[in-house]
Amino acid sequence: MNNKKTNKKIGEVTNEEKKEITKLHGRKTALIELLKILNSTVPSQEEQDYLYSKATNELEKVELSLRKWWERIIQKYGLQNMEDRRLKIEFNTNRIYLVSND
């Protein structure tokens, strides 16, 4: 059995929608990196706990915003039958793909 992933184009978003998801994705990546740094470099445990709590709360907000973005795009472009499937966006082309294992 081959576990090769394939992508099928199922839609395309506007430049504004792409800018929004790109910003959210970048923020999420930065917060994840910050959490990794906090686990190893902050001097006091109290300071580490405080900053870790702030970062995890912000990460939860960003992840919620990402879910809402996808829900809005799924609704707008009539992709309801794709809700439980793995979708991805190609940032340089604005295209939305269905990712499947073949």
HUKA-V357516 format. One record per pair of residues at least 12 apart in sequence whose C-alpha atoms are under 10 Angstrom apart, sorted by sequence separation. I is the first residue (numbers start at 1). GAP is how many residues later the second one is. If there is no record, write none. Layout:
I&GAP + I&GAP
This chain:
71&12 + 86&12 + 87&12 + 35&13 + 38&13 + 39&13 + 70&13 + 74&13 + 85&13 + 86&13 + 87&13 + 38&14 + 85&14 + 86&14 + 37&15 + 85&15 + 35&16 + 36&16 + 82&16 + 34&17 + 35&17 + 38&17 + 70&17 + 34&18 + 35&18 + 70&18 + 35&19 + 35&20 + 31&21 + 34&21 + 35&21 + 34&22 + 32&23 + 73&23 + 31&24 + 32&24 + 35&24 + 30&25 + 31&25 + 31&27 + 32&27 + 31&28 + 30&29 + 28&30 + 29&30 + 27&31 + 28&31 + 31&31 + 27&32 + 28&32 + 28&33 + 28&34 + 27&35 + 28&35 + 26&36 + 27&36 + 24&37 + 25&37 + 24&38 + 25&38 + 28&38 + 23&39 + 24&39 + 25&40 + 24&41 + 25&41 + 24&42 + 23&43 + 21&44 + 22&44 + 20&45 + 21&45 + 24&45 + 20&46 + 21&48 + 20&49 + 21&49 + 17&52 + 17&56 + 13&60 + 12&61 + 11&62 + 11&63 + 13&63 + 13&64 + 12&65 + 11&66 + 10&67 + 11&67 + 22&67 + 11&68 + 21&68 + 22&68 + 10&69 + 22&69 + 21&70 + 18&71 + 10&72 + 18&72 + 19&72 + 18&73 + 18&74 + 18&75 + 19&75 + 13&76 + 15&76 + 18&76 + 10&77 + 12&77 + 13&77 + 15&77 + 17&77 + 18&77 + 9&78 + 11&78 + 12&78 + 13&78 + 15&78 + 16&78 + 7&79 + 8&79 + 9&79 + 14&79 + 15&79 + 7&80 + 9&80 + 13&80 + 14&80 + 7&81 + 9&81 + 12&81 + 13&81 + 14&81 + 12&82 + 13&82 + 11&83 + 12&83 + 13&83 + 11&84 + 12&84 + 10&85 + 11&85 + 12&85 + 9&86 + 10&86 + 11&86 + 8&87 + 9&87 + 10&87 + 11&87 + 8&88 + 9&88 + 10&88 + 7&89 + 8&89 + 9&89 + 7&90 + 8&90 + 9&90 + 6&91 + 7&91 + 8&91 + 6&92 + 7&92 + 8&92 + 6&93 + 7&93 + 5&94 + 6&94 + 7&94 + 5&95 + 6&95 + 7&95 + 4&96 + 5&96 + 6&96 + 3&97 + 4&97 + 5&97 + 3&98 + 4&98 + 2&99 + 3&99 + 2&100 + 1&101
